Amino acid sequence: MKTLNQWFEEYGVSHKNITNKKIHYICVPLIFFSVVGLFMSIPNQSLLALAAIHPLFANWAFIVILFVLFFYYRLSFTMGLKMTLFTTFCLIGNYLIDQKVPLLWFSVAVFAIGWIGQFYGHKIEGQKPSFIKDLQFLLIGPAWVIDSVLKIS
């Protein structure tokens, strides 16, 4: 298994252009946030027992995030903590958005805008997105951005 630094080094190869990096700092969190919203939009009748704890936990996003966080904690405890903070923000943010607007359509729109930005950034960079080589980069991208934003060791 690759180390977190090895993943970041390989990811960084196609993310050197400053404009592409700036686009990624905006679009990668937007995409991650929207994916959480998409999972929260899946009907959750079988998860109603979790609603006894809090309605925030009674959705498929919470279940998927547990597995995703396991991936990050295996790479690095510190990275796991950073991503726990970010995913908590995503869960709460989507929960609050769902109180005001249809979460599914909001998430679809944000997802589309995020990916348009990503592909534009890679056009500027002149490199293909990393996930084309390995789908695990879909999880490394958010960690790379969050690590850059929350630079604590």
C-alpha positions in Angstrom: 0.0 0.0 0.0 1.3 3.5 -0.9 2.0 6.0 1.8 0.1 9.3 1.9 3.2 11.1 0.7 3.6 8.7 -2.2 -0.1 9.4 -3.2 0.4 13.1 -2.9 3.6 13.1 -4.9 2.0 11.1 -7.7 -1.1 13.3 -7.6 1.0 16.4 -7.7 2.5 15.4 -11.0 -0.7 16.5 -12.8 -1.3 19.5 -10.5 1.6 21.9 -11.0 -0.1 24.7 -12.8 -1.1 27.4 -10.3 -4.4 28.1 -12.0 -5.3 24.4 -12.0 -4.3 24.2 -8.3 -6.6 27.2 -7.5 -9.5 25.5 -9.4 -8.9 22.3 -7.5 -8.9 24.1 -4.2 -12.5 25.2 -5.0 -13.9 22.4 -7.2 -12.6 19.3 -5.3 -14.3 20.3 -2.0 -17.4 21.2 -4.0 -17.5 17.8 -5.6 -16.9 16.0 -2.3 -19.6 18.1 -0.7 -22.0 17.4 -3.5 -21.3 13.6 -3.4 -22.2 13.7 0.3 -25.4 15.4 -0.7 -26.2 12.9 -3.4 -25.7 10.0 -0.9 -27.9 11.9 1.7 -30.6 12.0 -1.0 -30.9 8.3 -1.3 -34.1 7.1 0.4 -33.2 5.8 3.9 -36.1 3.9 5.4 -33.7 1.1 6.5 -31.6 3.6 8.5 -34.4 5.0 10.6 -32.9 3.4 13.8 -30.0 5.8 13.4 -32.4 8.8 13.6 -32.8 8.0 17.3 -29.3 9.3 17.7 -29.7 12.3 15.4 -31.3 12.7 12.0 -27.9 13.7 10.6 -26.8 10.0 11.0 -29.9 8.5 9.3 -28.7 8.6 5.8 -26.4 6.7 3.4 -23.8 9.4 3.3 -23.0 8.8 7.0 -22.5 5.1 6.3 -20.4 5.7 3.2 -18.3 8.3 5.1 -17.4 5.7 7.7 -15.8 3.5 5.1 -14.1 6.5 3.4 -12.7 7.7 6.7 -11.3 4.2 7.3 -9.3 4.7 4.1 -7.9 8.1 5.3 -7.0 6.8 8.8 -5.1 3.9 7.2 -3.0 6.4 5.3 -2.4 8.7 8.3 -4.0 9.4 11.6 -3.6 13.1 11.1 -5.1 12.9 7.6 -8.0 10.9 9.1 -8.6 13.7 11.6 -8.5 16.4 9.0 -10.9 14.5 6.8 -13.2 13.7 9.8 -13.4 17.5 10.3 -14.2 18.1 6.6 -16.7 15.3 6.3 -18.5 16.5 9.4 -18.7 19.9 7.8 -20.1 18.3 4.7 -22.7 16.3 6.6 -23.9 19.3 8.6 -23.8 21.6 5.6 -25.9 19.2 3.5 -28.3 18.6 6.3 -28.9 22.4 6.6 -29.2 22.8 2.9 -31.8 20.0 2.8 -34.0 22.0 5.2 -34.2 24.9 2.6 -34.0 23.4 -0.9 -34.3 20.0 -2.6 -30.9 18.5 -1.8 -30.8 16.2 -4.7 -31.0 18.9 -7.3 -28.7 21.2 -5.4 -26.1 18.4 -5.2 -26.5 17.5 -8.9 -25.9 21.2 -9.9 -22.9 21.6 -7.6 -21.5 18.3 -8.8 -21.7 19.3 -12.5 -20.2 22.8 -11.8 -17.3 21.2 -9.9 -16.5 18.7 -12.6 -16.7 21.3 -15.3 -14.1 23.3 -13.3 -11.9 20.3 -12.8 -11.8 19.4 -16.5 -11.1 23.0 -17.4 -8.2 23.1 -14.9 -6.8 20.0 -16.4 -7.1 21.5 -19.9 -5.0 24.4 -18.7 -2.6 22.0 -17.0 -2.3 19.9 -20.2 -2.5 16.7 -18.1 -5.3 14.1 -17.7 -7.0 13.9 -14.3 -5.2 11.4 -12.0 -8.3 9.3 -11.4 -8.1 8.1 -15.0 -5.0 6.2 -13.9 -6.3 5.0 -10.6 -9.8 5.5 -9.1 -8.3 5.9 -5.6 -7.2 9.3 -6.7 -10.9 10.3 -6.3 -10.3 10.0 -2.6 -6.7 11.4 -2.7 -7.8 14.6 -4.3 -9.9 15.8 -1.4 -7.1 14.8 1.0 -4.6 16.7 -1.0 -6.7 19.8 -0.9 -7.6 19.5 2.7 -4.0 18.8 3.7 -3.0 22.0 1.8 -5.7 24.1 3.5 -5.2 22.6 7.0 -1.4 22.5 7.0 -0.8 20.9 10.4 1.4 17.9 10.9 
